[in-house]
Amino acid sequence: MANHSLYATAVALGDNLRTAMQSRAVIEQAEGVLMASLHCTPEEAFQHLSLRSQRSNRKLRDVAADVVANL
């Protein structure tokens, strides 16, 4: 029983890490798009994404995906 619990925890952790890596890639792409279009620094681009996320009450990765999709 203990091994099954450890295995389930490891699988969940792996899934969470995979999602985080995919999210980070989309966020970095969106930062690049914003840096080019707004002529800003990476920090300012991330701030822009964060504000947009908070104002729309949506996850940052979803806002970033929209930015990338609407090139």
Backbone atoms as SQL, in Angstrom:
CREATE TABLE atoms (id INTEGER PRIMARY KEY, chain TEXT, resi INTEGER, resn TEXT, atom TEXT, x REAL, y REAL, z REAL);
INSERT INTO atoms VALUES
  (1, 'A', 1, 'MET', 'N', 0.819, -1.187, 0.000),
  (2, 'A', 1, 'MET', 'CA', 0.000, 0.000, 0.000),
  (3, 'A', 1, 'MET', 'C', 0.868, 1.258, 0.000),
  (4, 'A', 2, 'ALA', 'N', 1.940, 1.237, 0.778),
  (5, 'A', 2, 'ALA', 'CA', 2.823, 2.391, 0.846),
  (6, 'A', 2, 'ALA', 'C', 3.500, 2.636, -0.494),
  (7, 'A', 3, 'ASN', 'N', 3.891, 1.558, -1.176),
  (8, 'A', 3, 'ASN', 'CA', 4.538, 1.712, -2.483),
  (9, 'A', 3, 'ASN', 'C', 3.590, 2.337, -3.496),
  (10, 'A', 4, 'HIS', 'N', 2.326, 1.942, -3.437),
  (11, 'A', 4, 'HIS', 'CA', 1.346, 2.505, -4.357),
  (12, 'A', 4, 'HIS', 'C', 1.179, 4.006, -4.107),
  (13, 'A', 5, 'SER', 'N', 1.147, 4.395, -2.857),
  (14, 'A', 5, 'SER', 'CA', 1.021, 5.810, -2.512),
  (15, 'A', 5, 'SER', 'C', 2.226, 6.601, -3.008),
  (16, 'A', 6, 'LEU', 'N', 3.417, 6.057, -2.814),
  (17, 'A', 6, 'LEU', 'CA', 4.631, 6.722, -3.309),
  (18, 'A', 6, 'LEU', 'C', 4.621, 6.825, -4.826),
  (19, 'A', 7, 'TYR', 'N', 4.193, 5.744, -5.487),
  (20, 'A', 7, 'TYR', 'CA', 4.130, 5.741, -6.937),
  (21, 'A', 7, 'TYR', 'C', 3.134, 6.795, -7.430),
  (22, 'A', 8, 'ALA', 'N', 1.955, 6.858, -6.824),
  (23, 'A', 8, 'ALA', 'CA', 0.936, 7.825, -7.233),
  (24, 'A', 8, 'ALA', 'C', 1.439, 9.253, -7.029),
  (25, 'A', 9, 'THR', 'N', 2.148, 9.483, -5.936),
  (26, 'A', 9, 'THR', 'CA', 2.709, 10.805, -5.670),
  (27, 'A', 9, 'THR', 'C', 3.755, 11.164, -6.723),
  (28, 'A', 10, 'ALA', 'N', 4.595, 10.203, -7.089),
  (29, 'A', 10, 'ALA', 'CA', 5.633, 10.441, -8.091),
  (30, 'A', 10, 'ALA', 'C', 5.015, 10.733, -9.459),
  (31, 'A', 11, 'VAL', 'N', 3.968, 10.010, -9.808),
  (32, 'A', 11, 'VAL', 'CA', 3.293, 10.233, -11.088),
  (33, 'A', 11, 'VAL', 'C', 2.662, 11.623, -11.110),
  (34, 'A', 12, 'ALA', 'N', 1.999, 11.997, -10.019),
  (35, 'A', 12, 'ALA', 'CA', 1.373, 13.321, -9.948),
  (36, 'A', 12, 'ALA', 'C', 2.427, 14.415, -10.046),
  (37, 'A', 13, 'LEU', 'N', 3.550, 14.235, -9.372),
  (38, 'A', 13, 'LEU', 'CA', 4.632, 15.216, -9.435),
  (39, 'A', 13, 'LEU', 'C', 5.158, 15.345, -10.857),
  (40, 'A', 14, 'GLY', 'N', 5.333, 14.225, -11.531),
  (41, 'A', 14, 'GLY', 'CA', 5.794, 14.247, -12.921),
  (42, 'A', 14, 'GLY', 'C', 4.827, 14.988, -13.826),
  (43, 'A', 15, 'ASP', 'N', 3.536, 14.733, -13.634),
  (44, 'A', 15, 'ASP', 'CA', 2.522, 15.435, -14.436),
  (45, 'A', 15, 'ASP', 'C', 2.552, 16.935, -14.175),
  (46, 'A', 16, 'ASN', 'N', 2.683, 17.304, -12.909),
  (47, 'A', 16, 'ASN', 'CA', 2.743, 18.727, -12.557),
  (48, 'A', 16, 'ASN', 'C', 3.978, 19.400, -13.145),
  (49, 'A', 17, 'LEU', 'N', 5.105, 18.720, -13.112),
  (50, 'A', 17, 'LEU', 'CA', 6.336, 19.286, -13.686),
  (51, 'A', 17, 'LEU', 'C', 6.213, 19.444, -15.194),
  (52, 'A', 18, 'ARG', 'N', 5.602, 18.465, -15.850),
  (53, 'A', 18, 'ARG', 'CA', 5.418, 18.533, -17.299),
  (54, 'A', 18, 'ARG', 'C', 4.536, 19.734, -17.652),
  (55, 'A', 19, 'THR', 'N', 3.449, 19.914, -16.910),
  (56, 'A', 19, 'THR', 'CA', 2.558, 21.055, -17.147),
  (57, 'A', 19, 'THR', 'C', 3.288, 22.372, -16.915),
  (58, 'A', 20, 'ALA', 'N', 4.084, 22.425, -15.854),
  (59, 'A', 20, 'ALA', 'CA', 4.836, 23.648, -15.544),
  (60, 'A', 20, 'ALA', 'C', 5.826, 23.985, -16.653),
  (61, 'A', 21, 'MET', 'N', 6.506, 22.981, -17.177),
  (62, 'A', 21, 'MET', 'CA', 7.476, 23.225, -18.250),
  (63, 'A', 21, 'MET', 'C', 6.778, 23.715, -19.514),
  (64, 'A', 22, 'GLN', 'N', 5.641, 23.118, -19.839),
  (65, 'A', 22, 'GLN', 'CA', 4.897, 23.558, -21.017),
  (66, 'A', 22, 'GLN', 'C', 4.384, 24.982, -20.824),
  (67, 'A', 23, 'SER', 'N', 3.891, 25.266, -19.628),
  (68, 'A', 23, 'SER', 'CA', 3.392, 26.609, -19.334),
  (69, 'A', 23, 'SER', 'C', 4.512, 27.635, -19.443),
  (70, 'A', 24, 'ARG', 'N', 5.672, 27.289, -18.904),
  (71, 'A', 24, 'ARG', 'CA', 6.804, 28.220, -18.928),
  (72, 'A', 24, 'ARG', 'C', 7.214, 28.539, -20.357),
  (73, 'A', 25, 'ALA', 'N', 7.193, 27.532, -21.227),
  (74, 'A', 25, 'ALA', 'CA', 7.568, 27.765, -22.622),
  (75, 'A', 25, 'ALA', 'C', 6.612, 28.756, -23.281),
  (76, 'A', 26, 'VAL', 'N', 5.323, 28.595, -23.046),
  (77, 'A', 26, 'VAL', 'CA', 4.327, 29.503, -23.638),
  (78, 'A', 26, 'VAL', 'C', 4.494, 30.908, -23.066),
  (79, 'A', 27, 'ILE', 'N', 4.749, 30.997, -21.771),
  (80, 'A', 27, 'ILE', 'CA', 4.927, 32.304, -21.135),
  (81, 'A', 27, 'ILE', 'C', 6.152, 33.001, -21.706),
  (82, 'A', 28, 'GLU', 'N', 7.240, 32.271, -21.900),
  (83, 'A', 28, 'GLU', 'CA', 8.451, 32.874, -22.472),
  (84, 'A', 28, 'GLU', 'C', 8.217, 33.324, -23.912),
  (85, 'A', 29, 'GLN', 'N', 7.460, 32.543, -24.675),
  (86, 'A', 29, 'GLN', 'CA', 7.138, 32.952, -26.046),
  (87, 'A', 29, 'GLN', 'C', 6.323, 34.243, -26.040),
  (88, 'A', 30, 'ALA', 'N', 5.344, 34.316, -25.149),
  (89, 'A', 30, 'ALA', 'CA', 4.515, 35.513, -25.059),
  (90, 'A', 30, 'ALA', 'C', 5.346, 36.717, -24.630),
  (91, 'A', 31, 'GLU', 'N', 6.274, 36.499, -23.715),
  (92, 'A', 31, 'GLU', 'CA', 7.169, 37.588, -23.314),
  (93, 'A', 31, 'GLU', 'C', 7.941, 38.101, -24.517),
  (94, 'A', 32, 'GLY', 'N', 8.430, 37.203, -25.339),
  (95, 'A', 32, 'GLY', 'CA', 9.166, 37.604, -26.536),
  (96, 'A', 32, 'GLY', 'C', 8.312, 38.414, -27.487),
  (97, 'A', 33, 'VAL', 'N', 7.073, 37.988, -27.675),
  (98, 'A', 33, 'VAL', 'CA', 6.148, 38.719, -28.542),
  (99, 'A', 33, 'VAL', 'C', 5.926, 40.129, -28.001),
  (100, 'A', 34, 'LEU', 'N', 5.685, 40.216, -26.693),
  (101, 'A', 34, 'LEU', 'CA', 5.433, 41.529, -26.085),
  (102, 'A', 34, 'LEU', 'C', 6.678, 42.412, -26.111),
  (103, 'A', 35, 'MET', 'N', 7.844, 41.814, -25.895),
  (104, 'A', 35, 'MET', 'CA', 9.084, 42.597, -25.940),
  (105, 'A', 35, 'MET', 'C', 9.272, 43.211, -27.321),
  (106, 'A', 36, 'ALA', 'N', 8.962, 42.440, -28.354),
  (107, 'A', 36, 'ALA', 'CA', 9.123, 42.944, -29.718),
  (108, 'A', 36, 'ALA', 'C', 8.078, 43.996, -30.054),
  (109, 'A', 37, 'SER', 'N', 6.843, 43.765, -29.639),
  (110, 'A', 37, 'SER', 'CA', 5.788, 44.693, -30.027),
  (111, 'A', 37, 'SER', 'C', 5.735, 45.943, -29.149),
  (112, 'A', 38, 'LEU', 'N', 6.081, 45.808, -27.875),
  (113, 'A', 38, 'LEU', 'CA', 6.020, 46.955, -26.963),
  (114, 'A', 38, 'LEU', 'C', 7.388, 47.601, -26.722),
  (115, 'A', 39, 'HIS', 'N', 8.432, 46.992, -27.280),
  (116, 'A', 39, 'HIS', 'CA', 9.799, 47.471, -27.089),
  (117, 'A', 39, 'HIS', 'C', 10.109, 47.636, -25.593),
  (118, 'A', 40, 'CYS', 'N', 9.943, 46.519, -24.859),
  (119, 'A', 40, 'CYS', 'CA', 10.148, 46.571, -23.417),
  (120, 'A', 40, 'CYS', 'C', 11.121, 45.467, -22.979),
  (121, 'A', 41, 'THR', 'N', 11.462, 45.491, -21.719),
  (122, 'A', 41, 'THR', 'CA', 12.365, 44.488, -21.147),
  (123, 'A', 41, 'THR', 'C', 11.578, 43.214, -20.829),
  (124, 'A', 42, 'PRO', 'N', 12.288, 42.113, -20.588),
  (125, 'A', 42, 'PRO', 'CA', 11.594, 40.876, -20.198),
  (126, 'A', 42, 'PRO', 'C', 10.768, 41.050, -18.926),
  (127, 'A', 43, 'GLU', 'N', 11.281, 41.807, -17.991),
  (128, 'A', 43, 'GLU', 'CA', 10.546, 42.031, -16.743),
  (129, 'A', 43, 'GLU', 'C', 9.250, 42.805, -16.998),
  (130, 'A', 44, 'GLU', 'N', 9.320, 43.809, -17.852),
  (131, 'A', 44, 'GLU', 'CA', 8.132, 44.594, -18.176),
  (132, 'A', 44, 'GLU', 'C', 7.110, 43.748, -18.938),
  (133, 'A', 45, 'ALA', 'N', 7.593, 42.888, -19.816),
  (134, 'A', 45, 'ALA', 'CA', 6.693, 42.002, -20.558),
  (135, 'A', 45, 'ALA', 'C', 5.970, 41.051, -19.603),
  (136, 'A', 46, 'PHE', 'N', 6.705, 40.511, -18.627),
  (137, 'A', 46, 'PHE', 'CA', 6.089, 39.618, -17.653),
  (138, 'A', 46, 'PHE', 'C', 5.071, 40.381, -16.804),
  (139, 'A', 47, 'GLN', 'N', 5.397, 41.600, -16.428),
  (140, 'A', 47, 'GLN', 'CA', 4.458, 42.436, -15.670),
  (141, 'A', 47, 'GLN', 'C', 3.175, 42.664, -16.472),
  (142, 'A', 48, 'HIS', 'N', 3.346, 42.917, -17.762),
  (143, 'A', 48, 'HIS', 'CA', 2.196, 43.140, -18.633),
  (144, 'A', 48, 'HIS', 'C', 1.307, 41.897, -18.659),
  (145, 'A', 49, 'LEU', 'N', 1.926, 40.725, -18.802),
  (146, 'A', 49, 'LEU', 'CA', 1.166, 39.474, -18.789),
  (147, 'A', 49, 'LEU', 'C', 0.470, 39.268, -17.448),
  (148, 'A', 50, 'SER', 'N', 1.178, 39.541, -16.368),
  (149, 'A', 50, 'SER', 'CA', 0.608, 39.362, -15.029),
  (150, 'A', 50, 'SER', 'C', -0.599, 40.262, -14.810),
  (151, 'A', 51, 'LEU', 'N', -0.471, 41.512, -15.203),
  (152, 'A', 51, 'LEU', 'CA', -1.591, 42.445, -15.051),
  (153, 'A', 51, 'LEU', 'C', -2.795, 42.012, -15.882),
  (154, 'A', 52, 'ARG', 'N', -2.519, 41.587, -17.101),
  (155, 'A', 52, 'ARG', 'CA', -3.602, 41.122, -17.971),
  (156, 'A', 52, 'ARG', 'C', -4.288, 39.903, -17.365),
  (157, 'A', 53, 'SER', 'N', -3.492, 39.025, -16.783),
  (158, 'A', 53, 'SER', 'CA', -4.021, 37.822, -16.129),
  (159, 'A', 53, 'SER', 'C', -4.910, 38.191, -14.947),
  (160, 'A', 54, 'GLN', 'N', -4.428, 39.107, -14.121),
  (161, 'A', 54, 'GLN', 'CA', -5.192, 39.506, -12.944),
  (162, 'A', 54, 'GLN', 'C', -6.478, 40.240, -13.313),
  (163, 'A', 55, 'ARG', 'N', -6.397, 41.113, -14.278),
  (164, 'A', 55, 'ARG', 'CA', -7.572, 41.904, -14.670),
  (165, 'A', 55, 'ARG', 'C', -8.654, 41.046, -15.320),
  (166, 'A', 56, 'SER', 'N', -8.233, 40.000, -16.024),
  (167, 'A', 56, 'SER', 'CA', -9.205, 39.135, -16.692),
  (168, 'A', 56, 'SER', 'C', -9.574, 37.919, -15.844),
  (169, 'A', 57, 'ASN', 'N', -8.920, 37.783, -14.681),
  (170, 'A', 57, 'ASN', 'CA', -9.159, 36.653, -13.780),
  (171, 'A', 57, 'ASN', 'C', -8.950, 35.314, -14.493),
  (172, 'A', 58, 'ARG', 'N', -7.850, 35.256, -15.247),
  (173, 'A', 58, 'ARG', 'CA', -7.488, 34.042, -15.984),
  (174, 'A', 58, 'ARG', 'C', -6.071, 33.651, -15.607),
  (175, 'A', 59, 'LYS', 'N', -5.745, 32.397, -15.812),
  (176, 'A', 59, 'LYS', 'CA', -4.398, 31.928, -15.506),
  (177, 'A', 59, 'LYS', 'C', -3.397, 32.574, -16.455),
  (178, 'A', 60, 'LEU', 'N', -2.215, 32.804, -15.926),
  (179, 'A', 60, 'LEU', 'CA', -1.158, 33.449, -16.706),
  (180, 'A', 60, 'LEU', 'C', -0.853, 32.658, -17.973),
  (181, 'A', 61, 'ARG', 'N', -0.798, 31.341, -17.856),
  (182, 'A', 61, 'ARG', 'CA', -0.480, 30.521, -19.034),
  (183, 'A', 61, 'ARG', 'C', -1.537, 30.650, -20.112),
  (184, 'A', 62, 'ASP', 'N', -2.819, 30.844, -19.725),
  (185, 'A', 62, 'ASP', 'CA', -3.881, 31.007, -20.714),
  (186, 'A', 62, 'ASP', 'C', -3.787, 32.359, -21.416),
  (187, 'A', 63, 'VAL', 'N', -3.460, 33.390, -20.655),
  (188, 'A', 63, 'VAL', 'CA', -3.259, 34.717, -21.251),
  (189, 'A', 63, 'VAL', 'C', -2.068, 34.682, -22.203),
  (190, 'A', 64, 'ALA', 'N', -0.995, 34.024, -21.777),
  (191, 'A', 64, 'ALA', 'CA', 0.200, 33.908, -22.628),
  (192, 'A', 64, 'ALA', 'C', -0.119, 33.148, -23.902),
  (193, 'A', 65, 'ALA', 'N', -0.897, 32.087, -23.798),
  (194, 'A', 65, 'ALA', 'CA', -1.263, 31.309, -24.981),
  (195, 'A', 65, 'ALA', 'C', -2.059, 32.167, -25.962),
  (196, 'A', 66, 'ASP', 'N', -2.935, 33.021, -25.449),
  (197, 'A', 66, 'ASP', 'CA', -3.686, 33.933, -26.327),
  (198, 'A', 66, 'ASP', 'C', -2.767, 34.913, -27.047),
  (199, 'A', 67, 'VAL', 'N', -1.784, 35.437, -26.323),
  (200, 'A', 67, 'VAL', 'CA', -0.834, 36.381, -26.927),
  (201, 'A', 67, 'VAL', 'C', -0.081, 35.702, -28.062),
  (202, 'A', 68, 'VAL', 'N', 0.376, 34.484, -27.833),
  (203, 'A', 68, 'VAL', 'CA', 1.128, 33.754, -28.851),
  (204, 'A', 68, 'VAL', 'C', 0.227, 33.393, -30.036),
  (205, 'A', 69, 'ALA', 'N', -1.003, 32.999, -29.749),
  (206, 'A', 69, 'ALA', 'CA', -1.929, 32.598, -30.814),
  (207, 'A', 69, 'ALA', 'C', -2.352, 33.770, -31.697),
  (208, 'A', 70, 'ASN', 'N', -2.345, 34.965, -31.131),
  (209, 'A', 70, 'ASN', 'CA', -2.811, 36.153, -31.872),
  (210, 'A', 70, 'ASN', 'C', -1.672, 36.962, -32.470),
  (211, 'A', 71, 'LEU', 'N', -0.628, 36.292, -32.899),
  (212, 'A', 71, 'LEU', 'CA', 0.506, 37.003, -33.524),
  (213, 'A', 71, 'LEU', 'C', 0.050, 37.805, -34.685);
